[in-house]
Amino acid sequence: MAADPVHVEVRRGAYADSVALLQVSRDVAAVDGVLAAQVAMATPLNVEVLAGMGFPVPDCSPNDMVVAIRLADDSRLPDALAAVDAALRGGSRGGGSAAEEEAPRTTRSALSRSDASIALVSVPGASAAVEAMDALDAGRDVMVFSDNVPLAQEVALKQTASSHGLLVMGPDCGTAMVGGVGLGFANSMAAGSGPTVGIVAASGTGCQQLMCLLSYAGVTVGAALGVGGRDLSAAVGGLSTREALRRLDADPTIDQILLVSKPPDPGVGAAIDQLTAALATPVTAALLGSRGPDLTTAAELVLDACRVEAPSWPTWSRDTSTRQSRRSGYLRGLFVGGTLCDEAMLLATKRLGPVRSNIPLSPDLALDASLTADTHLMVDFGDDGLTQGRAHPMIDPTLRLEHVARMAADAATGVLLMDVVLGHGAEPDPAALLAPAIEAARRQRDLPVVVACVGTEGDPQGLSRQAEALAAAGAQVFLSNFEATMTALDLVETGT
């Protein structure tokens, strides 16, 4: 039987943002007669994905755009290419007219026309520091959503900010809430009763987990300031953490502060302890690690400090047949949230022994580029190494979905553990894409699938709507990543 025709072309020197190209790919895939479409920058990772989809990719560089289309028959090609061009034009079209004021050409000039107090930088990491410094020079705080920012540039940005009383959130700050407004992937917070909590977090998805647990418990989250995962390292010195703590302490609406991070550099940690002891606002420090609390326990510690009883965290499941039976094989975790992956890996290591990962707990446990190994493993698809030239997996789940199918087909997989993180800016209906993959895994060999679904009812995706769809597909679903991980561990035969 003849293979379906494919068309692959390289557009030299053409550039578009990875999020825009994701939408272009979806628009083209929706054209009648198009079986598959991928329009992407030719980064090594994207070229590997294209090859995995069966597309022959010519020689190209990361500065080129690849248009790859699989067709029902060759007659569909003109319509498909027309859709590519139309989608690309639509993504780059600007509004306004020649008669209007000329658009600003720099971040600083744009801020000179605005009363905004903060600038959000979301450009490729190599260019982020220039834009962030421009905003600092204009006297504004900065949220650096971009990842892959060199450490030396982060240090320079934060030293400049510190000298001017400004705050740099990030780099790789995916979530924040400032003045009651959510930024990045922030979740929708309902006003609660009792004390108001402010969060300082060196983690995006870890911050989201805490926001969602506290919101479910009925506590108001008044602010969430992300500082970036390297802020408490010796090189950065906790510069953003110090400024964020001072700001929350000065905010009369904040009654409790929660500081969450991986274990800091000892010297930096001691300095932060000294600062928090001098603040008027009580601070609960949750330093994740082998000796620190998990995120759910951290939320419960804050609830206790607020004198609010911790609720039973919600779960969703339609199929209880796999709950009590242990499975031979390995635990495979496929995550979009780095801190959620870290938390699961720490818990799994205590129970199962060493776990391999692309964000390993020790260098000798690192995965190779295939992201597979004949052992327990956990993959963070949001790690910098997997987001170069492509959107974050909370926006573009393509790479993880491929690995869900791969892990489900591997007879050595005993239990599959995943996260789904909701919020503004994330995939509008993640369950619509993940549920069929879960159903396939369950149908293939009754593979247990456990999911941590982090979100709120107010999120655009809707927590219950997403969780119920995943449960209907056969997954056991939890709001708490800790509870999800412990359930998955209970299903794995020790000694595998």
Secondary structure, DSSP 8 states (H G I E B T S, - for coil): -----EEEEEETT----HHHHHHHHHHHHTSTTEEEEEEEE--HHHHHHHHHTT----S--TTSEEEEEEESSGGGHHHHHHHHHHHHHHHH---S-TTS----SSHHHHHHT---SEEEE-S-HHHHHHHHHHHHHTT-EEEE------HHHHHHHHHHHHHTT--EE-SS--EEEETTEEEET-------SS-EEEEEES-HHHHHHHHHHHHHTT-EEEEEEE--TTTTSTTTTTHHHHHHHHHHHH-TT--EEEEEES---HHHHHHHHHHHHH-SS-EEEEE-SSSS--HHHHHHHHHHHTT-------EE-S--TTSS--BSSEEEEEES-HHHHHHHHHHHHHHH---EESS-SSGGGB--TT---SS-EEEETTSGGG-TTS--TTT--HHHHHHHHHHHH-TTEEEEEEEEE-STTS-S-HHHHHHHHHHHHHHHH---EEEEEE--TTSTT-HHHHHHHHHHTT-EEES-HHHHHHHHHHHB-TT-
